[in-house]
Amino acid sequence: MKQKLGLLAALIIFLAILGWAFYPKPFDVDIAEIHVGNFERTIEESGKTRLKDRYVVSAPVAGRLARLTVREGDVVRAGQVLALLWPAPPPLLDERRLQEQSEQVAAAEASVARANASLQKSELVLSQAEADLRRNESLAARGFISPIQIENTRLTVQQKQREREVSAQERNAARHQLAQLRIALQRSSGREPLAKQAVAVTAPSGGQVVKLRQQSEAVLAAGANLLDIGDPSAIEVIVELLTEDAAQIKPGALGTLSNWGGPATLQAHVRLVEPSAFTKVSALGVEEQRVNVVLDIRSPPEAWRALGDNYKVDVTIPVQSATKVTMVAVACLFPSGSRSALFVLDHGRVRTEEVELLARNGREAWIKTSLAAGTKVIAYPPAGLKEGDRVNVINTQ
């Protein structure tokens, strides 16, 4: 009998241990409370500063730029000479091409000599014609030559004068061509004297040199950028927002600037939402449509004097707000069909409560529910948690 009772007791203990082992354990959970407060939904994005009025000074003509004497941070006045442009040196030629140009100069010198000889010949012929005219006029005065012969002699003199003028023009043309070829030869051989006149590049407006794009001496094309001028005290903020976020922002909307390096959070307002968007590839390789939003800083200048051009700032722009509304942490919500739901803590177990999600930001959600403020709900519901499960609270948010 005692042996049977012992076996029965052992069986009961075994079954108890087996039941305890397979009995569902409570889930370890964090809890949060539903509360009433002020809700605000914001758009947050990193932006950068830029000068409101930036003047990019460029080379008006192609040429050789002398080394700039201005430095970044220098204050300049309108009309101040910033750079000098000299004529660019000619391209180098090989020995064969130089020899060809030398021969062309020699041929031009021969053409000048030939033109000089032709001019001298024309002058001699003209002198002879003028002597014949004087002699015939003397004979005509005594009646030895008819008036027609005198007229023919005069026409001959006029013809020789025109021929002399043509010879003189041909000599001048030959001289100019020779001079042109000699200049080309000097440029090609590097013996050309430096130009006496340079083109001065002046400042279009007063301000401060904020960036040097070309400082050292160099040969530049027309339109090459040299430096940027602007007023560091006139700064705006530009931020690239997703188009679906930018559509909720209107000019005049208030914003804040943080994490810019200074101790204070700066106040700003939206001045412009640009009308045209652009495509940008995100860090994950996804194409996004973004648009530039421009903000003006409203805080006193002494509060952000350390800000410069192209500095990084974090921009926060509120787009929705409400006071004294029911809120809960976003981490407490989970989808339930087409709506959202919460796990409510009820005497160590959970029950599901559907709510209407009105709005949300990165931390809290504005909800419509019959649950009272102070109701405890599950935060970060673990996978597998369902209606009626037991829970063990390990942390309260």
TAVEN-V207540 format. One record per residue. N is the residue number from 0. RES is the residue in one small letter. SS is DSSP state (~ for helix, > for strand, _ for the rest). Layout:
# TAVEN-V207540
n=N res=RES ss=SS
n=N res=RES ss=SS
This chain:
# TAVEN-V207540
n=0 res=m ss=_
n=1 res=k ss=~
n=2 res=q ss=~
n=3 res=k ss=~
n=4 res=l ss=~
n=5 res=g ss=~
n=6 res=l ss=~
n=7 res=l ss=~
n=8 res=a ss=~
n=9 res=a ss=~
n=10 res=l ss=~
n=11 res=i ss=~
n=12 res=i ss=~
n=13 res=f ss=~
n=14 res=l ss=~
n=15 res=a ss=~
n=16 res=i ss=~
n=17 res=l ss=~
n=18 res=g ss=~
n=19 res=w ss=~
n=20 res=a ss=~
n=21 res=f ss=~
n=22 res=y ss=_
n=23 res=p ss=_
n=24 res=k ss=_
n=25 res=p ss=_
n=26 res=f ss=>
n=27 res=d ss=>
n=28 res=v ss=>
n=29 res=d ss=>
n=30 res=i ss=>
n=31 res=a ss=>
n=32 res=e ss=>
n=33 res=i ss=_
n=34 res=h ss=>
n=35 res=v ss=>
n=36 res=g ss=>
n=37 res=n ss=>
n=38 res=f ss=>
n=39 res=e ss=>
n=40 res=r ss=>
n=41 res=t ss=>
n=42 res=i ss=>
n=43 res=e ss=>
n=44 res=e ss=>
n=45 res=s ss=>
n=46 res=g ss=>
n=47 res=k ss=>
n=48 res=t ss=>
n=49 res=r ss=>
n=50 res=l ss=>
n=51 res=k ss=_
n=52 res=d ss=_
n=53 res=r ss=>
n=54 res=y ss=>
n=55 res=v ss=>
n=56 res=v ss=>
n=57 res=s ss=>
n=58 res=a ss=_
n=59 res=p ss=_
n=60 res=v ss=_
n=61 res=a ss=_
n=62 res=g ss=>
n=63 res=r ss=>
n=64 res=l ss=>
n=65 res=a ss=_
n=66 res=r ss=_
n=67 res=l ss=_
n=68 res=t ss=_
n=69 res=v ss=_
n=70 res=r ss=_
n=71 res=e ss=_
n=72 res=g ss=_
n=73 res=d ss=_
n=74 res=v ss=>
n=75 res=v ss=>
n=76 res=r ss=_
n=77 res=a ss=_
n=78 res=g ss=_
n=79 res=q ss=_
n=80 res=v ss=>
n=81 res=l ss=>
n=82 res=a ss=>
n=83 res=l ss=>
n=84 res=l ss=>
n=85 res=w ss=>
n=86 res=p ss=_
n=87 res=a ss=_
n=88 res=p ss=_
n=89 res=p ss=_
n=90 res=p ss=_
n=91 res=l ss=_
n=92 res=l ss=_
n=93 res=d ss=_
n=94 res=e ss=~
n=95 res=r ss=~
n=96 res=r ss=~
n=97 res=l ss=~
n=98 res=q ss=~
n=99 res=e ss=~
n=100 res=q ss=~
n=101 res=s ss=~
n=102 res=e ss=~
n=103 res=q ss=~
n=104 res=v ss=~
n=105 res=a ss=~
n=106 res=a ss=~
n=107 res=a ss=~
n=108 res=e ss=~
n=109 res=a ss=~
n=110 res=s ss=~
n=111 res=v ss=~
n=112 res=a ss=~
n=113 res=r ss=~
n=114 res=a ss=~
n=115 res=n ss=~
n=116 res=a ss=~
n=117 res=s ss=~
n=118 res=l ss=~
n=119 res=q ss=~
n=120 res=k ss=~
n=121 res=s ss=~
n=122 res=e ss=~
n=123 res=l ss=~
n=124 res=v ss=~
n=125 res=l ss=~
n=126 res=s ss=~
n=127 res=q ss=~
n=128 res=a ss=~
n=129 res=e ss=~
n=130 res=a ss=~
n=131 res=d ss=~
n=132 res=l ss=~
n=133 res=r ss=~
n=134 res=r ss=~
n=135 res=n ss=~
n=136 res=e ss=~
n=137 res=s ss=~
n=138 res=l ss=~
n=139 res=a ss=~
n=140 res=a ss=~
n=141 res=r ss=_
n=142 res=g ss=_
n=143 res=f ss=_
n=144 res=i ss=_
n=145 res=s ss=_
n=146 res=p ss=~
n=147 res=i ss=~
n=148 res=q ss=~
n=149 res=i ss=~
n=150 res=e ss=~
n=151 res=n ss=~
n=152 res=t ss=~
n=153 res=r ss=~
n=154 res=l ss=~
n=155 res=t ss=~
n=156 res=v ss=~
n=157 res=q ss=~
n=158 res=q ss=~
n=159 res=k ss=~
n=160 res=q ss=~
n=161 res=r ss=~
n=162 res=e ss=~
n=163 res=r ss=~
n=164 res=e ss=~
n=165 res=v ss=~
n=166 res=s ss=~
n=167 res=a ss=~
n=168 res=q ss=~
n=169 res=e ss=~
n=170 res=r ss=~
n=171 res=n ss=~
n=172 res=a ss=~
n=173 res=a ss=~
n=174 res=r ss=~
n=175 res=h ss=~
n=176 res=q ss=~
n=177 res=l ss=~
n=178 res=a ss=~
n=179 res=q ss=~
n=180 res=l ss=~
n=181 res=r ss=~
n=182 res=i ss=~
n=183 res=a ss=~
n=184 res=l ss=~
n=185 res=q ss=~
n=186 res=r ss=~
n=187 res=s ss=~
n=188 res=s ss=~
n=189 res=g ss=_
n=190 res=r ss=_
n=191 res=e ss=_
n=192 res=p ss=_
n=193 res=l ss=_
n=194 res=a ss=_
n=195 res=k ss=_
n=196 res=q ss=_
n=197 res=a ss=_
n=198 res=v ss=>
n=199 res=a ss=>
n=200 res=v ss=>
n=201 res=t ss=>
n=202 res=a ss=_
n=203 res=p ss=_
n=204 res=s ss=_
n=205 res=g ss=_
n=206 res=g ss=>
n=207 res=q ss=>
n=208 res=v ss=>
n=209 res=v ss=>
n=210 res=k ss=>
n=211 res=l ss=>
n=212 res=r ss=_
n=213 res=q ss=_
n=214 res=q ss=_
n=215 res=s ss=_
n=216 res=e ss=_
n=217 res=a ss=>
n=218 res=v ss=>
n=219 res=l ss=>
n=220 res=a ss=_
n=221 res=a ss=_
n=222 res=g ss=_
n=223 res=a ss=_
n=224 res=n ss=>
n=225 res=l ss=>
n=226 res=l ss=>
n=227 res=d ss=>
n=228 res=i ss=>
n=229 res=g ss=>
n=230 res=d ss=_
n=231 res=p ss=_
n=232 res=s ss=_
n=233 res=a ss=_
n=234 res=i ss=>
n=235 res=e ss=>
n=236 res=v ss=>
n=237 res=i ss=>
n=238 res=v ss=>
n=239 res=e ss=>
n=240 res=l ss=>
n=241 res=l ss=>
n=242 res=t ss=~
n=243 res=e ss=~
n=244 res=d ss=~
n=245 res=a ss=~
n=246 res=a ss=_
n=247 res=q ss=_
n=248 res=i ss=_
n=249 res=k ss=_
n=250 res=p ss=_
n=251 res=g ss=_
n=252 res=a ss=_
n=253 res=l ss=>
n=254 res=g ss=>
n=255 res=t ss=>
n=256 res=l ss=>
n=257 res=s ss=>
n=258 res=n ss=_
n=259 res=w ss=_
n=260 res=g ss=_
n=261 res=g ss=_
n=262 res=p ss=_
n=263 res=a ss=_
n=264 res=t ss=_
n=265 res=l ss=>
n=266 res=q ss=>
n=267 res=a ss=>
n=268 res=h ss=>
n=269 res=v ss=>
n=270 res=r ss=>
n=271 res=l ss=>
n=272 res=v ss=>
n=273 res=e ss=_
n=274 res=p ss=_
n=275 res=s ss=_
n=276 res=a ss=_
n=277 res=f ss=>
n=278 res=t ss=>
n=279 res=k ss=>
n=280 res=v ss=>
n=281 res=s ss=_
n=282 res=a ss=_
n=283 res=l ss=_
n=284 res=g ss=_
n=285 res=v ss=_
n=286 res=e ss=>
n=287 res=e ss=>
n=288 res=q ss=>
n=289 res=r ss=>
n=290 res=v ss=>
n=291 res=n ss=>
n=292 res=v ss=>
n=293 res=v ss=>
n=294 res=l ss=>
n=295 res=d ss=>
n=296 res=i ss=>
n=297 res=r ss=_
n=298 res=s ss=_
n=299 res=p ss=_
n=300 res=p ss=~
n=301 res=e ss=~
n=302 res=a ss=~
n=303 res=w ss=_
n=304 res=r ss=_
n=305 res=a ss=_
n=306 res=l ss=_
n=307 res=g ss=_
n=308 res=d ss=_
n=309 res=n ss=_
n=310 res=y ss=_
n=311 res=k ss=>
n=312 res=v ss=>
n=313 res=d ss=>
n=314 res=v ss=>
n=315 res=t ss=>
n=316 res=i ss=>
n=317 res=p ss=>
n=318 res=v ss=>
n=319 res=q ss=>
n=320 res=s ss=>
n=321 res=a ss=>
n=322 res=t ss=>
n=323 res=k ss=>
n=324 res=v ss=>
n=325 res=t ss=>
n=326 res=m ss=>
n=327 res=v ss=>
n=328 res=a ss=>
n=329 res=v ss=~
n=330 res=a ss=~
n=331 res=c ss=~
n=332 res=l ss=_
n=333 res=f ss=>
n=334 res=p ss=>
n=335 res=s ss=>
n=336 res=g ss=_
n=337 res=s ss=_
n=338 res=r ss=>
n=339 res=s ss=>
n=340 res=a ss=>
n=341 res=l ss=>
n=342 res=f ss=>
n=343 res=v ss=>
n=344 res=l ss=>
n=345 res=d ss=>
n=346 res=h ss=_
n=347 res=g ss=_
n=348 res=r ss=>
n=349 res=v ss=>
n=350 res=r ss=>
n=351 res=t ss=>
n=352 res=e ss=>
n=353 res=e ss=>
n=354 res=v ss=>
n=355 res=e ss=>
n=356 res=l ss=>
n=357 res=l ss=>
n=358 res=a ss=>
n=359 res=r ss=>
n=360 res=n ss=_
n=361 res=g ss=_
n=362 res=r ss=_
n=363 res=e ss=>
n=364 res=a ss=>
n=365 res=w ss=>
n=366 res=i ss=>
n=367 res=k ss=>
n=368 res=t ss=_
n=369 res=s ss=_
n=370 res=l ss=_
n=371 res=a ss=_
n=372 res=a ss=_
n=373 res=g ss=_
n=374 res=t ss=_
n=375 res=k ss=>
n=376 res=v ss=>
n=377 res=i ss=>
n=378 res=a ss=>
n=379 res=y ss=_
n=380 res=p ss=_
n=381 res=p ss=_
n=382 res=a ss=_
n=383 res=g ss=_
n=384 res=l ss=_
n=385 res=k ss=_
n=386 res=e ss=_
n=387 res=g ss=_
n=388 res=d ss=_
n=389 res=r ss=>
n=390 res=v ss=>
n=391 res=n ss=>
n=392 res=v ss=>
n=393 res=i ss=>
n=394 res=n ss=>
n=395 res=t ss=>
n=396 res=q ss=_
